Amino acid sequence: MSAPSNVSLHPILASANYRYDLGKRVKPIHHNISAGHLSYCAEQEPQYLPPGWSAHVQPEGQQYFACDATLHVVTEANLHSPEIQQRIEHWIQEVHARIAEQKISLPESAELFLQLGEHPDSCSYYLVDHATRVIFWLEPTTTSALYLMPSVSLAHLRFALEEQYWTHLEFFPSHRIARLSLRLPELTSVFFHGQVDTMTSNVSTFPYNAADCEKILGVLRAMKDDKAVIDGYNVCTLARLWVMVIHVQHETHRGEAVARLSRDQQILESSTAARRRWLYAPLRLLLFKVPAYYEDRLDDVYTDSIVYLHQWRAFMGECREEWKQYGSWALTLLLFNALLLVAPGTSTPVAAASMFICNVAIVSAAGLFVKHQRLSTTLLASELAEYLKTERHEVAGFQSYAVQLSLPKALFLWATLISSTQALFWLQSATNGYVPAALVVSVTAFWALCQMCTLVQSGVTSLKSICSRRRAEQDGLISLV
């Protein structure tokens, strides 16, 4: 790869715009309001922009500037400042010099974005092509250098570049509206299909559930009305929806030889099965195999490092209800054991052990409830994916996290089991120990009988399988003869 002539002009992505992380602060002050201000009184002299430039406001409120010249330019730099004007003009000339040096012929639909750096000799840029709906640069680069998602082919890479194009359109929607192709009918069809897909399948790859699709389709129908005027607000809305749709199409490898057809389908080579830790198997048995359920659910909602918000929120809703239920049950059982201490014949160690486990169950339920308060409501999909990435071990997967989530339920079951042994101590106190001993012997014998029946059933099944296999082999030999 050849190095660019001026490394201070470097390529970036549209999503790398630091518009949400400016770090600047302002201090509002009180002003004197003159008589007739903004009415009959003469207005102040306006701030003038360089020739060809115009000011626009993005629907979220960010001001930006656009230049409708031979090379269309947009920037969020404050062009009301003469110093900023000179810097922007310098970098525009630098881009023109590169184009001439490399003998590039840009299409009329191309547009340049400039983002001034903190230092005067630093500037970031990218170009978009409104005709082909992609983002591009003037020098060779790599997806890793740009922190762009990896792809399996050039056709697959196009989705990533188109996603950046729609991000650019979302950030700068209020100019050049008449020359944009927003593909509103196609977007409507995409959401129609997504709505039906989520209604008829539990593993749909569409990022919105049926209820959200219905709301979005209502917005799209209003935009398709003949009387509707497409303005910057509409452009920003459609671009944001396209960003999500194209992003999912890249994640599902749309159009590739190996495409993700269902949400729980693993298609990446890095998707290897988690290896069991030596401590996990006995711990899972001690916790009544409750962690196995949570591990399966976590693997289901985080397949190939992809998470869907509506699936995660549904899972978190179930978990929070379960933690609340078993936490309250553990509190009730703790109070019940405390009352048992005054009853004659009650075993104090058994009651104390049950109360201790109940207390741990309550604390774990409260801790999990507080920890996942924000995780169940306000996190974005990207933030949630990053969180699950930290919780998932590279080798063991979600085993440790699953154990954490299962503690309230499993500990309550242990506390209940321990509390139930109080009946033996009451019987021992009433019958001098004969009945409890007989119960223990009976339970042990019943367990042994069940194990023996299981072994016999397994042996019979294996014998039937062997006989069936030999009979099939014999039939095969007879047919050959």
N, C-alpha and C positions, 0 to 999 in steps of 0.2 A: 504494500500500500504506500503510495507516494504521500509525503507530508504536505500539508497546505502551505502556501507561501507566507501566510500570516496566522500564526497560531492563536492570536488574541481574538480572532473571529472564528468561533467554534460552533459546531452544530448542536442543537438540542431538540427535544421533543416538544410537541404542543402541550402535553400534560406536565412538562417540567416548568411551566410558567409559575413564577413565585408570587402571583397575584394574591394568594391567600396567606402568604408568609412574608409580607413586606417588612415587618418589624419597625415601621415608622409610627410615630405618635403625633397627635395634634392636640391643641389646647383651645377649646372654644372660649371666646371672650364676649363681653357685652359691647353692643354698638349703639351709636346714636342714630335714630331714624329721623330723617329730615321730613318736612311737610311734603305730602304728595309723592313720597318715594315709590317708584315703579308705577306711578299713575300719571298725573298731569305734569309732574316735575321731570325735567330732562334727565335721561339716564346717563350714567357714567360712560366714558368712552370704553368700548369693548376691547378685549385683548385680541390682537390680530395674530393670525397664523401665517406661516410661509405660504407662498403661492401654490395652489393645487392641493393643500391640506384642508381637512375638515374634521371637526370634533364630533364624537358620537358617545353615547352612553349605553353600556351593556345592561340588559334587564336587571341584573343583580345590583347595579349601581356603579360599576367601574367605568371611569372615563377612558376612552382611547382615541387615537387619531389615525386617519386613513388618508393616503395620497393616491389620487386617481391620475397617475402619469403613465409613461411608457411601461415602467415596471411598478405595479401596484404595491404599495407598502402600508403596513399597519404597525403600530407600536403603542405601548401604554406609557411610554416616557412623556413627561409633561412638556409639550412643545410650546407652552406659553413662556417658557424660560429661554432666553437667547442662547445661553450656554448649552442647553439640551438640544436646541435646534442645530447648533454647529456640530455637536457630536453625532447626531442622527445623520446629518448631511455627509459627514466624513465617512460613516460606515456604509451609507448608500453608494457613495463613490467607490468604496473598497469592493463592494459586491459587483458593481459594474465592471471594475477592473478585472476581477476574477472571471467574470463571464466573457469578457473580451480576450483575456489571456488563454482561456481554455476553449475558445471558439464555440461557445454554447449558444444555441438558439432557443430561447425560452418561449413557450406558447403565450398567447395573449391572456389566457385564463390563469396564468401563474400569479402568485402573490407572495411577497416577502414579509416576514415578521422579524423585527429587531427588538432585542431586549438588552438594554444597556447594563453593563456590569458595575460592580462597586467601584472599580478603578477606571479612570478615563480611557485607558488603552485596552479595555476588555468589552466584548460584545458577543451575544449569542444570537443565533439566527436559525431559521428554517424557511423553506418555501413550500407552498401548497399549490396543487393544480386542481382548480375547480372543475375542469372537464373530466379528469380521470379519478378525482376524489382520493388523492394520495398526498402524502407529505414527502419531500425529498430535499437533498442538499447538493452542494456544488463540488464536494470532494468525497472520495470513498470513505466509508466508515463501517462500523460493525454494530450488530444489535447489542452486544455486550457493552460496548463503549457508550451506547445511548441508553442503557438499562431498559432495552426493549425486550418484550417477551420472546423467547426462542421459538423457532418455527421448524417444521419438517420439510418444507419446500418453499420455492419462491412464490407459488400460488398461495400457500398458507401465510407467507410473510405479508402478502398484500392486505390481508385482514387487519394485521397489526398497524400497517401504515394508514389504512382507511380509518381505523379507529382514531388515530391521531388527527386526521383531517376533520372529522366531525367534532373532535374536541376543540380544534381551532375555530370552527364555525360556531360552537357554543360560546366561546369567549369573545368572538368578534362578529356578532350577527346583524348589526344595525346599518351596515353599508353594503353596497353591491347586491341588494336583495333581488332585484329584477333579473340578475344574471345567474342566480343560483338554481341548481336542480335538487330539490329537497326530497323527491321520491315519496311524496305523501301517500299515493295509492298503494305502493309496495309496502310501506311501513304499516298501513292499515291491514293489509293482508297478512303480514307477519304476526300482528297481534291477534287477528282472528284465529289463525292457526295455533298460536301459543295458548289462547284461552281454551280451545277445544282440547289441545294436547294435555294441559294441566288438569282438565276436568275428567279426562278418560285414562290418565296414567299417573301412578304415584311416583314414577321415576322420570318425569319429563325434564329435559335440559333447559326449558325456557326459564328465564330468571324471575318472572313474575307469576303469582298465582292467579286463579281465574277471577277473583274479585278485583284485584288490581288491574287485570287486563280489561275488565268491563269499564272501569273508571277511565282508563287511558283511551279506550276506543270511543268513549263519549267525547273526549277532547278532540280526537282525530276527526270524528264525524263533524264536529262544529267547524273545524278548520276546512273541511272539504265543501262546506256550504258555499254556494256561488257568491253570496253577499259578504263572505268573510274576507278580510284584508290581511294579507300576509305581511307582517311587520317584524321588527327585531325580536319581539317577544315570541312570536310563532317560530321564527328561525331558531332561536335558542332552545325552545321546547323540543322541536323535532330533532335538532342536533343532539341533545342530551339523550333522547330515546335511541337514536341511531348509535351513539357511543356504546350503550349497553348491549344492543342487539349485535353489533359487529364484534364486540369483545367476547360475547358468548359464542359466536360463530367461530372465532379463532380458538377458543378453549375447547370446543367440540370437534375441531379439525374438519369443518364443513367442506365437503367436496374432495377430501383426501381418501387414499386407499384404506386407511384405518380411521374411521370416524367414530365419535362418541355418540351412540344412539340412545343411551339412557344415562340417567344421572349417576347410577351406581356402577357403571362400566369402567373398568381400568384399562387404559390404552397406552400408558407411558411405561417405558422400560424400567424407570426408577420405582414403579409401583410394585414393590416386593412384599411378600407376606411377612408380618412381624414374627420374630423368633421369641419363643417363650423364655422368660427368665426362670432360673431354677426355683426362685422363691414364689413366683406367681401362681404356679399350679396348686401347691398346698394352701396358699393364701386365698385363692379363689374358692377352694373347697370349704375352708373355714368360714368364708363369708357367704355360704350357701349359693355359690355360683352367680351371685348378683352382679359382680364385675363383668362377667361374660356378656351379659345383656347390654351394659353400657358400652363395652368395647365394640360390640357389633353396631350399635347405633352411631357411635362416633366415626367408625370406619364408613358408615353409610352416608353421613352428612359431610364427610371430608374426603371424598374420593379423588385421587390424583391432585391433592392439594387445592381442590375447588370446593367452595362452600356456597350454598344458596341461602339467602337470608330467611325466606319464609319457611324453609325446612328446619333451619337452626332454631328459629323462634318457636316453632311448634314443638321441637324437641326440648327446648329450655322451659317451655310452658309445662310440659309433662313433668320434667325434673323438679321444678319449683313447687308444683302441687304435691309431688311425692315427698319432698323434703319437709314441706309444711305439715303434711299429714302424719308422717312418722315422727317428726319432732314433737308434735302435740301428743301423739300416742305414747311416746317415751316419757314425756312429762307426766302424763296420767299414771303410767306404770310406776314411775318413781314415787309419786305420792302414795300409791297403793302399797308399795313395799314399806314406805315409812309408817303407814298405819298398821301393817302386819307385825311390826316390831313389838307392839304392845299385846299381841295375841299370844295365848299360851301355846307352847309347842313349836313356835316359829324358830327357824334356824337363823341366828343373827348373821353368820358369815354369808349364807345364801342371799339374804335380803340386802346386805351391804354390797355384795358383788353385783347383784342386779341393779342396785341404785347407781353404782359407779358407772356401769356400762350405759345405763339410761342417760346419765349426765354427759358422757362422751358423745352419745348419739344426738343429744340436744345441741351441744356445742358445735358438732360437725354440721348439723342441719342449718344452724344459724350462720355459721361461717360460709358455707356454700351458698346460702341464700343471698348474703351480702356480697360475696365475691362475684356472683353472676347477675347482680342487679342491672349493671350497665351492659353486660354481655348479652342480655336477652332483649334489649330495647333499642339502644341508641347507636350501637356500633355499625359502621359501614361494612360492606362485604370484604373490602380489602383489609380493613383493620381486624376483622374477625378471622380472616385467613391467616394473618400474621400471628394472632394470638394462638390459634390452633397449631400453627407450625412450632411455636415454642413449647406447647404442651405435648406434642408428639415426639417421642424418642426415635432417633434414626433407626435403631435396631429393634427395640421392644414395642414401638408403636404407642398406642394409647393405654397400655396396661396400667401404668401408675395413675394416670388421670381417671381411668375407669374405677380403680379402687377408691379414689377420693370420692367420686360421685356416689358410690354404693354404700358408703359408711352409715348414713342414717338408717336405711332400711335393714342392712345386715346386722348392725348393732342392736337395733330394736328386736330383731328375731332372736338374737342371743340372749338379750335380757329377758324376753318372754320365756325362752326355754329354761333358763336358770330359775326364774320365778316359779315355774311349774313344778320344780322339784320340791317345793315346800310341802306339797301333798304327801310326799314320802315321809317327811319328818313328822307331820301331823299323825299319819298312820302309825309310825313307829312309837310315838308318844301314847297313842290310844291302845295299841295291841302288843306292846313290848317288843316290837321289831320283827315279828313273824310275817305279817302281811307284806311289809315293804320288801323283805328278802324274797318272798315268793313272787312279787311283781317283777323284781329285777331279773330273777331266773327265767320267768315267763317271757319277758321282753327279749332277753338274750337268746333264748331258744327260738323264738319267733323270727328274730333277725337271721340266725343261722339257717333256719328252714328256708327263708326267702332267698338267701344267697345260694343254697343248694339247688332250689328250683330254677334259679337264674342260670346256674352252670349247666343243669340238665337240659334246659330249653336251648341254650347256646350250642350244646353238643348235638342235640337232635337237629337243629337248623343246619349245622355244618355237615352232618351225615346226609341230610336230604340234598344239600347242595352238591356233595361229592357224587351221590347216586345219580342225580339229574345230569351232571356233567358226563359221567361214564355212559349213561343211557344215550346221551346225545352223540357221544363219540362212536358208540356202537351203531346207532342209526346212520351215522355218516359213513362208516365202513360198509354197511349193508348197501347203501345207495350207490357207493362206488363200485361194488361188486356187480 
